[in-house]
């Protein structure tokens, strides 16, 4: 069972690293924390990260053990005559269980650190089939060899750090060339697409391995595994939000209209959120017209709009508060409002709440969580369906989010 305990710990550490990436975009801090965790996960004496410099065509240390990084930072690691250089040039993992006689060991590092490289594992950081750096793990502890599990963990970490390095490159290019806002949006879209693609695999692996391990766990280990799964699912939901937002921004989303009874749909989705409302001690009520409101609309996307607005209202309403979801039939259209008596939005930020990645005041976002994409997704879906959406709010008293949709989009366009 010790193996299960160790594997559970490794899964939890990988999940924490992914969460650090999703909420902390300070590159040096993220890389340093990841390198420290890598040494613990792989159970080796030291880990380090090198990035390729296109100017001098050498590798440079950009993260390493706290006590060694300052000594290694000025060092240039050549592509010829180093393990890191071989891995960078060949784009392939290299493991040397006995490094004592291998000519590819860059012994200058040993001389600077007054140590000896006995074994080493190096993994390339790959972005869009291009190697951008190398992750190294040195001297497996307890005289053990590097295992296949060590290699897989290093690959996951390398994938995450490659994304972070590329994001920093995009930011630096933006700062250097003083790009206009349209170009900034495009680069941000590229980053979102990159995050979605590169993060789905490790999160999926965490969930799959957790499911495989669960039947063999002891009873007192199951709650810890449930925590891992719960947070992994949350991280997966965040990734899907990025994916939906990216697809909407690129115009890659199509509509599949069908006949929908708005009354029933609204009552069903409000019912689906009753557990969440109950957990927060919030009253959640649907108020719909007695007459059936029949619409020709994409039901899935309408559900998506309501999902974002109801979750937003529940998140920013205090215990004992109220959330009302109301639908009113108007000539040629339906008007839906989600009204809460929560904390409200500062007057100078109301017009910005639908902007992508915009988060209302840092202290509110940190308390409630979120990616800054939910309301932007709702706005883009409403716009795609031919409607309008807006927000009204009084800070300290609550908010009203309202959108309108045509009952028959084809007739409205005509």
C-alpha positions, 0 to 999 in steps of 0.5 A: 500500500506504500506504493499507492500512498506515494502515487497519491501524493504524486498525483496531488503534487501534479494537481497543485502545480497545474493549479499554480499555473492556472492562477499565478502567471508570474513566470520566475515564481512558477518555474521555481516552485515547479522545479522544487516540486519536481525534485521531490516528485522524482526523488532526486538530489537536484532539478534544473531548467534550461532555456535556449538563447537564440542570440548566443545559441547556448542553453542558460539556467533559468530555474534550479535549487534555491542554494545553487541557482545563483551559481549556475545562472551566469553559466552557458551550457553548450549544445555540444558536450552536454546532456542538455545540449544532446536532448535539445538537439535530438528532442528526445528524453535521455536517461543515464543511470551511470553517468560516471564515464559519459562524455556528454556530462558537462563537468563544469557544473560539477566543479562549480557546485563541488559535486559529482553527477552520478545519474541524470535524466533530461527531458525536452520542453517542446512547444509546437514541435519545437524544443525551447528548453530542457528539464534535468533531474540529477542523482536519483536518491537512495542509489535507485535508478530513474523509473518510467514513472519518473520519466512520465512525471518529468514529461508532464512538468516539462509540458507545463513549463513549456507553456509557461515559457512560451506565454512569457515569450509572447508577453515579452514580444508584446512589450517590446513591439508595443502591439496594438490592442487587436494584436494583443487580443490575438496573442492572448487567444493563441495562449488560451488555445495553447493552455487548453491543448497542453493542460487537457492531457495531464488533467485527464491523466490525473483523473484516469489514474485516480479512478484506477487507484481508488478501489485499492485505497484504504478507507482513510485514504479515500477522502484525500483521493476525493479532494484530488478528484474534486480539484482536478474536475474544477481545473478541467472545468476551467480548461473547458471555459478557456476552450469555449471562450476561444471557440466563440472568439474565433467564430468556430461555434455554430448554432443548432436551433430547435423548438424550446419551451422557455418556461420548462427550460428555465425551471429545469436549470433553476432546479439543477442549481438548488443544491448549490443554492442550499449549500450557500443558504441562498434562496433561488427562485424561477419566475416565468410567465404562465403562458408557454413561451415557445422559442426556436433557439439553440437549447444547449447554448441557452443553457450555457448562458443561464449557467454562467449568469446563475453561477455568477449570481450565487457566487456573489450573493451572501448567505441569506440572500436571494437570486431570482431568475425571471423570463418575460415574453415581449413582442418578437423576443424574450427577456430573461433577467437574473437578479440578486441582492448580493455584493454588487459591482462598483459603478466604474466597473459595470461596463467592463464585466463582459470583457474577456479575462476581466475580474471585478476588483482583485480582492473580490475575485480572489475570495470568490474564484473564477477565470474572468471568462464566464460572463464573456462567454455568456455575452458571446453566446447571446450575440451569436444568437442574435440577442443583447445582454447588459448588466445593472448593479448597485454596489452593496445592494445587488446586480441584475443581468438581463439578456434578450433573444429573438423568438424566431431568429430567422424572422428577426434577421429578415 
